[in-house]
Amino acid sequence: MYQNDEVSKEVRSAFREAEKRYQQHWQQSFRYRKGRRQGSKLLAVPTDLSDVRDSRSPAQNFTKSITADGRPFLTLPSHPGFILLPEALGKSKQRELAKLALTQYPEPPANTNHTRQFGKLTGLWDAAQKGGPSAQKLLQKLRWCTLGPQFNWTERVYDWHAPYRPLPMELRDLAISLCASVSGSLPETVAASDWDPDVALINYYRSGDTLGGHKDDVEQDQAAPIVALSLGCSAIFLLGGQTKEEQPIAIRLHGGDVVIMAGPARMCYHGVPRVLGDDASSSDANPEDAEYVAFAEHVRSTRINISIRKAG
């Protein structure tokens, strides 16, 4: 049975309505000659982003504060436990993490979205740079990898028995440091001083990719922080409430931004309906690092999100 658009629209949740609104839409444009259709092409439909809050414009309904080490961070009174640190990652740190996310982090025994079909792939980045068409295609289709135990989506548990790549110390230490810098603004129920993350999920977004609205609700301590590092292209981040019926807030995140969700914010639906253009941050080529040129080219059309958490 088919439903018309009006009926379908009526049953969408507020969160789903926002996802549809901010996604990239296309319309077919036809070319005619002497009254006969000669061909067509797809044209992007402009999206109204006027109500999207921007991490680089903190006056847009954020509460601005300063960390103990002098860095600005933003909060939302409507979402206790949500903290946004604009440009918390300097350009050199962004370049470092982008290189690691493309070369080392997906290496076995880490799991990726390619593992089930192709097994544990080694040297994917290097093979793609050497011009191997299969490797280039697989690199373009790399969508996620896990550091720490793999999450079993069927059983909704972390698999501590299968081989895995441990969470690198540089990510652990960075996440702990970021949480410590805003510990005074975390909910009282969050014991940030005892937080020791052991898992990271890395998502690789290309143009047209989305992340549907969801909650991160399978970890043992569901009030503990999740620290998300943004690299590369900017994106629209939707922050909703505890149900999808609550109207979400749309925020533009840029490369170098860090989001922390702890306490009540952990139970909020969130997602990414749209990847936007290059921010020229982690995609900047360093003149002193000729090797980074290839990484800069790749990251210019990619958003990388590294979310760090404690599973056990």
PLY file of the C-alpha trace (Angstrom):
ply
format ascii 1.0
element vertex 312
property float x
property float y
property float z
element edge 311
property int vertex1
property int vertex2
end_header
0.00 0.00 0.00
1.35 3.40 -0.94
0.89 6.59 1.04
0.97 10.06 -0.44
3.51 12.60 0.78
1.00 14.45 2.97
0.06 11.33 4.92
3.69 10.24 5.26
4.65 13.70 6.50
2.01 13.57 9.22
3.53 10.51 10.89
7.13 11.74 10.87
8.64 12.66 14.22
10.02 16.14 14.84
13.53 14.70 14.64
12.84 13.00 11.32
11.32 16.19 9.95
14.54 18.05 10.82
16.65 15.33 9.20
14.68 15.60 5.98
14.83 19.38 6.06
18.62 19.63 6.28
19.54 16.75 3.98
20.75 17.61 0.50
17.89 17.33 -1.99
18.13 17.20 -5.76
15.81 17.96 -8.62
16.02 16.80 -12.20
16.44 19.51 -14.82
15.59 18.62 -18.42
17.19 20.13 -21.51
15.00 20.66 -24.59
15.77 21.46 -28.20
13.09 22.28 -30.70
10.51 21.01 -28.27
12.18 17.62 -27.81
13.93 16.52 -24.65
17.65 16.08 -25.25
18.89 15.13 -21.79
18.79 15.96 -18.10
20.97 16.64 -15.09
20.51 16.78 -11.34
20.66 20.17 -9.65
21.11 20.70 -5.92
18.10 22.28 -4.25
19.20 25.19 -2.01
18.71 24.50 1.71
17.68 27.18 4.17
20.34 27.05 6.91
19.41 30.37 8.51
18.35 28.80 11.80
21.40 26.55 12.13
23.51 27.60 15.10
27.21 27.88 14.31
30.01 26.88 16.66
32.02 29.81 15.32
29.22 32.29 16.20
28.69 31.63 19.92
26.23 34.51 20.29
23.63 32.26 18.64
21.76 31.10 21.75
24.73 29.43 23.40
26.02 30.13 26.91
29.71 30.94 26.65
32.22 30.04 29.36
36.00 29.70 29.70
37.92 26.54 30.62
40.54 26.47 33.35
43.24 26.81 30.69
41.57 29.79 29.00
39.72 28.16 26.10
36.11 29.11 25.30
33.37 26.53 25.44
29.64 26.62 24.82
26.70 25.04 26.58
22.94 24.87 26.10
20.72 25.39 29.18
18.10 23.18 27.52
20.58 20.26 27.32
22.61 19.87 30.53
25.73 17.82 29.92
26.21 19.02 26.34
29.45 20.96 25.90
30.93 22.31 22.67
34.54 23.44 22.48
35.02 25.39 19.22
38.45 25.03 17.61
39.70 23.00 20.56
42.03 21.10 18.23
44.75 23.21 16.63
45.64 22.71 12.99
48.72 20.63 13.75
46.69 18.31 16.00
44.00 18.01 13.34
46.56 17.05 10.71
48.13 14.52 13.06
44.80 12.88 13.88
43.65 12.89 10.24
46.80 11.03 9.18
46.41 8.49 11.98
42.72 7.99 11.17
43.55 7.17 7.56
46.73 5.14 7.97
47.11 3.53 11.39
43.73 3.34 13.10
42.01 1.17 10.43
44.89 -1.33 10.39
44.31 -4.85 11.77
43.34 -6.00 14.27
40.94 -3.03 14.12
37.57 -3.75 12.51
36.15 -1.64 9.68
33.02 -1.74 7.55
35.12 -3.77 5.05
36.04 -6.53 7.53
33.02 -8.78 7.03
33.37 -8.91 3.23
37.13 -8.60 2.74
38.67 -9.60 6.07
41.30 -7.51 7.82
42.79 -5.23 5.15
46.34 -4.01 5.64
48.00 -0.97 4.07
44.80 0.38 2.49
45.97 4.00 2.42
49.38 3.18 0.91
47.85 0.87 -1.71
45.38 3.56 -2.74
48.17 6.15 -3.09
50.06 3.79 -5.39
47.14 3.89 -7.80
45.52 0.54 -7.20
41.93 1.03 -8.43
40.49 -1.54 -6.03
42.27 0.04 -3.07
41.20 3.54 -4.13
37.59 2.40 -4.34
37.76 0.73 -0.92
39.32 3.83 0.61
36.51 5.96 -0.81
34.02 3.54 0.74
35.69 3.38 4.17
32.93 4.44 6.56
33.96 3.35 10.04
36.56 1.59 12.15
36.65 0.66 15.83
39.44 1.02 18.36
38.84 -1.19 21.34
36.35 -4.07 21.35
33.96 -4.33 18.43
30.32 -3.54 19.11
27.97 -6.40 18.25
24.91 -4.73 16.73
22.80 -7.90 16.94
23.41 -8.57 20.63
23.99 -4.87 21.46
27.10 -5.65 23.49
30.83 -5.08 23.12
32.81 -8.20 22.18
35.78 -8.32 24.54
36.90 -11.77 23.35
37.60 -11.16 19.64
40.94 -9.54 18.68
40.89 -5.76 18.55
43.22 -2.76 18.34
43.37 -1.09 21.77
42.44 2.55 22.14
45.65 4.50 21.38
47.09 6.40 24.32
47.10 9.68 22.39
43.30 9.50 22.03
42.77 8.39 25.62
44.96 11.16 27.03
43.43 13.82 24.76
39.87 12.88 25.73
40.70 12.84 29.45
42.39 16.24 29.17
39.41 17.76 27.35
36.97 16.44 29.95
39.14 17.69 32.80
39.20 21.19 31.29
35.39 21.49 31.59
34.82 19.23 34.61
33.29 22.09 36.57
30.50 22.37 34.00
29.65 18.68 33.82
26.57 17.45 35.72
27.24 16.54 39.36
26.33 12.93 38.61
29.29 12.62 36.22
32.51 11.43 37.85
34.86 12.83 35.23
37.91 12.35 37.45
37.39 8.56 37.37
36.64 8.37 33.65
39.10 6.20 31.74
37.92 5.60 28.14
38.67 2.32 26.37
36.80 2.52 23.03
36.62 4.84 20.03
34.42 4.69 16.97
35.72 6.53 13.91
33.20 7.56 11.26
34.28 8.67 7.79
31.63 10.76 6.02
31.63 11.64 2.32
29.29 13.98 0.47
25.73 12.67 0.75
26.43 10.52 3.82
24.24 10.83 6.89
24.03 9.43 10.40
20.47 8.74 11.52
19.14 9.91 14.86
20.14 7.61 17.70
21.14 7.37 21.36
24.44 6.01 22.68
22.82 3.87 25.35
24.66 0.56 25.53
27.69 1.43 27.68
27.65 0.33 31.32
27.72 3.89 32.65
25.31 5.82 30.46
26.07 9.11 32.21
29.81 8.93 31.54
31.21 11.35 28.93
31.50 10.72 25.23
34.10 12.96 23.59
33.70 13.52 19.83
36.51 15.07 17.75
35.59 16.66 14.41
38.09 16.71 11.53
37.80 17.85 7.92
34.51 19.04 6.45
31.91 20.76 8.55
28.54 19.13 9.17
25.11 19.81 10.56
24.67 18.12 13.93
21.15 17.60 15.27
20.75 17.53 19.06
17.32 16.39 20.15
15.67 15.31 23.36
14.96 11.99 25.02
12.31 11.20 22.41
12.23 11.87 18.70
9.09 13.92 19.19
11.11 16.77 20.70
12.28 19.42 18.26
16.06 19.12 17.76
18.56 21.96 17.65
20.68 22.19 14.48
24.35 23.09 15.03
27.08 23.50 12.43
30.25 21.77 13.61
33.59 22.61 12.00
36.87 20.75 11.74
38.72 21.18 15.04
35.55 21.34 17.17
35.02 18.98 20.09
31.65 17.90 21.51
31.26 16.35 24.95
28.00 14.66 25.94
27.59 13.51 29.54
24.88 13.04 32.12
21.37 13.84 30.80
22.76 14.74 27.36
23.78 11.09 26.88
20.09 10.18 26.65
19.38 12.69 23.88
18.83 11.67 20.29
21.45 13.07 17.94
22.56 12.61 14.35
24.23 14.11 11.28
21.84 14.77 8.37
24.31 16.68 6.21
28.03 16.99 5.49
28.94 20.45 4.21
31.96 21.86 2.44
35.67 22.05 3.21
36.62 24.22 6.20
40.30 24.46 5.19
41.38 23.32 8.65
42.58 19.73 8.90
42.67 19.80 5.08
45.34 22.52 5.07
48.59 21.24 3.63
51.60 22.06 5.79
54.38 23.48 3.59
56.90 21.74 5.83
55.19 18.37 5.41
55.07 17.44 1.72
53.72 14.01 2.64
50.53 15.60 3.96
49.43 16.89 0.54
47.68 13.61 -0.27
45.96 13.59 3.12
44.85 17.19 2.64
43.29 16.32 -0.71
41.36 13.41 0.80
40.20 15.25 3.91
39.02 18.19 1.81
36.00 16.08 0.82
35.71 14.00 4.00
34.45 14.51 7.51
36.10 12.33 10.17
34.50 12.01 13.58
36.29 10.21 16.41
33.99 9.47 19.36
35.79 8.28 22.48
33.99 6.56 25.35
34.19 4.00 28.11
32.52 0.70 27.30
33.50 -1.48 30.27
0 1
1 2
2 3
3 4
4 5
5 6
6 7
7 8
8 9
9 10
10 11
11 12
12 13
13 14
14 15
15 16
16 17
17 18
18 19
19 20
20 21
21 22
22 23
23 24
24 25
25 26
26 27
27 28
28 29
29 30
30 31
31 32
32 33
33 34
34 35
35 36
36 37
37 38
38 39
39 40
40 41
41 42
42 43
43 44
44 45
45 46
46 47
47 48
48 49
49 50
50 51
51 52
52 53
53 54
54 55
55 56
56 57
57 58
58 59
59 60
60 61
61 62
62 63
63 64
64 65
65 66
66 67
67 68
68 69
69 70
70 71
71 72
72 73
73 74
74 75
75 76
76 77
77 78
78 79
79 80
80 81
81 82
82 83
83 84
84 85
85 86
86 87
87 88
88 89
89 90
90 91
91 92
92 93
93 94
94 95
95 96
96 97
97 98
98 99
99 100
100 101
101 102
102 103
103 104
104 105
105 106
106 107
107 108
108 109
109 110
110 111
111 112
112 113
113 114
114 115
115 116
116 117
117 118
118 119
119 120
120 121
121 122
122 123
123 124
124 125
125 126
126 127
127 128
128 129
129 130
130 131
131 132
132 133
133 134
134 135
135 136
136 137
137 138
138 139
139 140
140 141
141 142
142 143
143 144
144 145
145 146
146 147
147 148
148 149
149 150
150 151
151 152
152 153
153 154
154 155
155 156
156 157
157 158
158 159
159 160
160 161
161 162
162 163
163 164
164 165
165 166
166 167
167 168
168 169
169 170
170 171
171 172
172 173
173 174
174 175
175 176
176 177
177 178
178 179
179 180
180 181
181 182
182 183
183 184
184 185
185 186
186 187
187 188
188 189
189 190
190 191
191 192
192 193
193 194
194 195
195 196
196 197
197 198
198 199
199 200
200 201
201 202
202 203
203 204
204 205
205 206
206 207
207 208
208 209
209 210
210 211
211 212
212 213
213 214
214 215
215 216
216 217
217 218
218 219
219 220
220 221
221 222
222 223
223 224
224 225
225 226
226 227
227 228
228 229
229 230
230 231
231 232
232 233
233 234
234 235
235 236
236 237
237 238
238 239
239 240
240 241
241 242
242 243
243 244
244 245
245 246
246 247
247 248
248 249
249 250
250 251
251 252
252 253
253 254
254 255
255 256
256 257
257 258
258 259
259 260
260 261
261 262
262 263
263 264
264 265
265 266
266 267
267 268
268 269
269 270
270 271
271 272
272 273
273 274
274 275
275 276
276 277
277 278
278 279
279 280
280 281
281 282
282 283
283 284
284 285
285 286
286 287
287 288
288 289
289 290
290 291
291 292
292 293
293 294
294 295
295 296
296 297
297 298
298 299
299 300
300 301
301 302
302 303
303 304
304 305
305 306
306 307
307 308
308 309
309 310
310 311
